[in-house]
Amino acid sequence: MIDKRTIRTGLLWSLFVVAVMFAVSLWALGKLPAGSLIPVHFGPDGTPDRYGSRFEGLFLMPLITMGVGLLFAVLPKIEPRRTNLLQSHKAFVAFWVVILMVLAGVHGATIGNAVGYDVNVTIIVLVLVGAMFMVIGNFLGKIKSNFTMGIRTPWTLTSNLSWNKTHRLVGKLFVVLGALMIVGGFLAQPIVMVWLVIGGSIGTIAVALPYSYIVWRSDPERSTQGREEE
């Protein structure tokens, strides 16, 4: 069955990524003094502004990543529109893997900083999130209506036309935003890029919500169950 192959692929990626993360953590464990605190949060300029225990700094993120992988494995089993989700299996696996990679990248950058390498974690996070936006944007226009991933408004979920057009538009916006984040991560001040992420995300939502409604209104096949027509 396609769902078993999809889940198996995602779980293998999860196993690989988590294993590498734990291996890096164990390597760093041998380099850090006993009882030392590890930077676990960074300001917009990349300067550590919170420190945590070795468990939090070295092993919490791999455990979170493991949980994310297991969550993705369960989602197809509880998805109401399971057929649509499974028909979007390439996008589902892409979303799954790219999120794992971002978590692994953040973990690697944090550990690099902890053991003394000159790593600006904020810039690396911005570049990784930008790459994630581009990957997700590339696949958004190719997924079918479901409750697990995508732009889930009342109008996209009750109109295939609204779903398809909204996701094609938002997919393009995500690719542009992601590219700006990657380029800006190296050229602009990190605080500027942080605001770009916040503003770009809010702007995308501000565009997607009314657009999905407008397209829904123009769709003669839209679902209006439980609503009186004007």
C-alpha positions in Angstrom: 0.0 0.0 0.0 1.2 3.5 -0.8 0.6 4.7 2.7 2.9 2.1 4.1 5.6 3.0 1.7 5.2 6.7 2.4 5.4 6.2 6.2 8.3 3.8 5.9 10.2 6.3 3.8 9.5 9.1 6.3 10.5 6.9 9.3 13.8 5.8 7.6 14.6 9.5 7.1 13.6 10.2 10.7 15.8 7.4 12.0 18.8 8.6 10.0 18.4 12.2 11.0 17.9 11.5 14.7 20.8 9.0 14.8 23.1 11.7 13.3 21.8 14.2 15.9 22.5 11.9 18.8 25.9 11.0 17.4 26.8 14.7 17.2 25.5 15.2 20.7 27.6 12.4 22.1 30.7 13.8 20.3 30.0 17.2 21.8 29.5 15.7 25.3 33.1 14.5 25.3 34.3 18.0 24.5 32.4 20.0 27.1 33.5 20.3 30.8 31.3 18.5 33.3 28.5 20.7 34.6 29.0 23.3 31.9 26.0 25.3 30.7 25.2 25.3 27.0 23.7 28.2 24.9 20.1 27.2 24.0 18.6 30.4 22.8 20.0 33.3 20.8 19.1 36.9 20.2 18.6 38.5 16.8 22.3 39.3 16.5 23.3 35.7 17.2 24.4 36.3 20.8 23.4 33.6 23.3 20.8 35.0 25.7 19.8 31.8 27.6 21.8 28.8 28.8 20.7 25.4 29.7 21.9 22.1 31.1 23.8 19.6 29.0 20.7 17.5 28.6 18.7 20.4 27.3 21.5 21.6 25.0 22.6 18.3 23.7 19.7 15.8 23.8 16.4 17.7 24.0 16.3 18.7 20.3 17.0 15.1 19.1 14.1 13.9 21.3 11.9 16.6 19.9 12.9 15.6 16.3 12.1 12.0 17.2 8.6 13.1 18.4 8.1 15.1 15.1 8.9 12.0 13.1 6.5 9.8 15.0 3.8 12.5 14.7 4.1 12.5 10.9 3.9 8.7 10.9 0.6 8.8 12.8 -1.0 11.7 10.8 -2.1 9.6 7.8 -3.9 7.2 10.1 -6.1 9.9 11.6 -6.5 12.2 8.5 -10.3 12.5 7.6 -9.4 13.0 3.9 -6.8 10.2 3.9 -7.1 9.4 0.2 -6.3 13.0 -0.7 -3.3 13.0 1.7 -2.0 9.8 0.3 -2.3 11.1 -3.3 -0.1 14.0 -2.1 2.5 11.5 -0.7 5.5 13.2 -2.4 4.6 16.6 -0.7 3.9 14.8 2.6 7.3 13.2 2.6 9.0 16.5 1.5 7.3 18.4 4.3 8.3 15.7 6.8 12.0 15.5 5.7 12.5 19.3 5.4 11.2 19.9 8.9 13.6 17.2 10.2 16.5 18.8 8.4 15.7 22.2 9.8 15.6 20.8 13.3 18.9 19.0 12.7 20.5 22.1 11.3 19.5 24.2 14.3 20.8 21.5 16.6 24.1 21.3 14.7 24.6 25.1 14.8 23.8 25.2 18.5 26.3 22.5 19.3 28.9 24.1 17.1 28.5 27.3 19.0 28.7 25.4 22.3 32.0 23.7 21.5 33.6 27.0 20.5 33.1 27.4 16.7 32.3 30.8 15.4 28.7 30.1 14.4 26.0 32.7 14.1 23.0 30.5 15.0 20.5 33.2 14.1 21.8 33.5 10.5 21.9 29.7 10.1 18.3 29.4 11.4 17.1 32.1 8.9 18.8 30.4 6.0 17.4 27.0 7.0 13.9 28.4 7.5 14.2 30.1 4.1 15.1 26.8 2.4 12.1 25.2 4.2 9.8 27.9 2.9 11.1 27.3 -0.7 10.6 23.5 -0.5 7.1 23.8 1.0 6.2 26.5 -1.5 7.3 24.3 -4.3 4.9 21.5 -3.2 2.0 23.6 -1.9 0.3 23.8 -5.3 0.5 20.1 -5.8 -1.3 18.8 -2.6 -4.9 17.9 -2.5 -7.4 19.1 0.1 -6.8 17.7 3.5 -6.7 18.6 7.2 -3.1 17.8 7.9 -1.0 20.2 5.7 -1.7 23.3 3.7 -3.7 26.5 4.0 -6.8 25.2 5.8 -9.4 27.9 5.9 -13.2 27.3 5.9 -13.2 28.2 2.2 -10.3 26.1 1.0 -11.7 23.1 2.8 -15.1 23.4 1.2 -14.0 24.3 -2.4 -11.5 22.4 -4.5 -11.2 25.5 -6.7 -10.4 27.7 -3.7 -7.9 25.1 -2.3 -6.1 24.8 -5.6 -5.8 28.5 -6.4 -5.0 29.6 -2.9 -2.2 27.0 -2.6 -0.7 27.9 -6.0 -0.6 31.6 -4.9 0.7 31.0 -1.5 3.3 28.5 -2.8 4.7 31.3 -5.0 4.8 33.7 -2.1 6.6 31.1 0.0 9.3 30.6 -2.6 9.9 34.3 -2.9 9.9 34.8 0.8 12.3 31.8 1.3 14.7 33.1 -1.4 14.7 36.5 0.3 15.5 34.9 3.6 18.4 32.9 2.3 20.0 35.9 0.5 19.2 38.3 3.3 20.6 35.9 5.9 24.0 36.5 4.5 23.7 40.1 3.4 21.3 41.9 5.8 21.3 42.5 9.6 19.8 39.5 11.4 17.2 41.7 13.1 16.0 42.9 9.7 15.6 39.3 8.6 13.7 38.4 11.7 11.2 41.1 10.9 11.1 39.9 7.3 10.1 36.4 8.5 7.4 37.9 10.8 6.1 40.4 8.3 6.3 38.0 5.4 4.3 35.3 7.3 1.7 37.8 8.4 1.5 39.2 4.9 1.0 35.8 3.4 -1.8 35.0 5.8 -3.4 38.5 5.1 -3.4 37.6 1.4 -4.5 34.0 1.7 -7.5 34.5 3.9 -9.5 37.0 1.7 -8.2 35.4 -1.5 -9.5 31.9 -0.5 -12.9 33.5 0.3 -13.1 35.4 -3.0 -12.3 32.2 -5.0 -14.8 30.2 -2.9 -17.5 32.7 -3.7 -16.9 32.3 -7.4 -17.0 28.5 -7.3 -20.4 27.1 -8.2 -19.4 23.7 -6.8 -18.5 25.1 -3.4 -20.0 23.4 -0.3 -22.5 25.5 1.6 -23.8 22.8 3.9 -25.4 24.3 7.0 -25.4 27.8 5.5 -28.2 29.7 4.0 -27.4 31.2 0.6 -28.0 34.9 0.2 
